Structure formats: C-alpha cells, structure tokens
Amino acid sequence: MKKVMNYQDLRALGYPQNQARRIIRQAKRNLVKQGYAFYNGKRVGLVPTTAIAEIIALPELEDGKQ
C-alpha cells in the first residue's frame, strides 16, 4: 500500500488526467487548511493517500487495501 500518491497513481485507477490533477490540488488545499504549510508549494505533487481517500471516498484507500 502506498502512503503517498501523485496524479499518475490516480490515472492508474482510471481517472482522466485533468481530473486526477484536480484531485491532487484539492487534497493539497485541504492539507494546507489543516496546517500543513509544506503542501502550499507548486512543485509538491505527492499527497498522503488518506487525503485523497477523503475526496474520492474510496474506503479501500483509507483501510490500506489496494
């Protein structure tokens, strides 16, 4: 199980490129709101899998199954 994901991992799950990038951006915004200022940078492309699971509501990502 991956602990972090990028847009290419979402593409492998079947998401189109633009939607995968939007999900990553939304996850980064949510993490910045939670106080993780590191994710405010443009070049940061990896986000925790749990942050993505909250957005796309996939329980198998939250539980550690993939």
C-alpha positions as CSV (number, residue, x, y, z in Angstrom):
1,M,0.0,0.0,0.0
2,K,1.3,3.4,-0.9
3,K,1.4,6.0,1.8
4,V,1.5,8.9,-0.8
5,M,0.1,9.3,-4.2
6,N,0.5,11.5,-7.2
7,Y,-1.7,12.2,-10.2
8,Q,-0.2,9.3,-12.2
9,D,-1.4,6.9,-9.5
10,L,-4.9,8.3,-9.9
11,R,-4.5,7.8,-13.6
12,A,-3.7,4.2,-13.0
13,L,-7.0,4.0,-11.0
14,G,-8.9,5.1,-14.2
15,Y,-9.2,8.9,-13.7
16,P,-8.6,11.2,-16.6
17,Q,-5.5,13.4,-16.4
18,N,-7.2,16.7,-15.7
19,Q,-9.5,15.2,-13.0
20,A,-6.5,13.4,-11.4
21,R,-4.6,16.7,-11.2
22,R,-7.7,18.5,-9.7
23,I,-8.0,15.8,-7.0
24,I,-4.3,16.3,-6.1
25,R,-4.8,20.1,-6.0
26,Q,-7.9,19.7,-3.8
27,A,-6.0,17.4,-1.4
28,K,-3.2,19.9,-1.2
29,R,-5.6,22.7,-0.4
30,N,-7.3,20.6,2.3
31,L,-3.9,19.8,3.9
32,V,-2.9,23.5,3.9
33,K,-6.1,24.3,5.7
34,Q,-5.3,21.6,8.3
35,G,-2.0,23.4,9.0
36,Y,0.5,21.5,6.8
37,A,2.1,24.6,5.0
38,F,4.5,22.3,3.2
39,Y,1.8,21.4,0.7
40,N,1.4,25.0,-0.3
41,G,4.2,24.7,-2.9
42,K,3.6,24.3,-6.6
43,R,6.2,21.6,-7.0
44,V,4.8,19.3,-4.4
45,G,3.0,16.6,-6.3
46,L,2.8,13.8,-3.7
47,V,0.0,13.8,-1.1
48,P,-1.0,11.3,1.6
49,T,-3.3,8.6,0.4
50,T,-5.7,9.3,3.2
51,A,-6.1,12.9,1.9
52,I,-7.1,11.6,-1.5
53,A,-9.4,8.9,0.0
54,E,-11.4,11.7,1.8
55,I,-12.0,13.4,-1.6
56,I,-12.9,10.5,-3.8
57,A,-14.5,8.4,-1.0
58,L,-12.8,5.1,-1.6
59,P,-12.7,3.1,1.6
60,E,-10.0,0.7,0.2
61,L,-7.6,3.6,0.1
62,E,-8.4,4.5,3.7
63,D,-8.1,0.9,5.1
64,G,-4.8,0.1,3.4
65,K,-6.2,-2.3,0.8
66,Q,-5.3,-1.8,-2.8
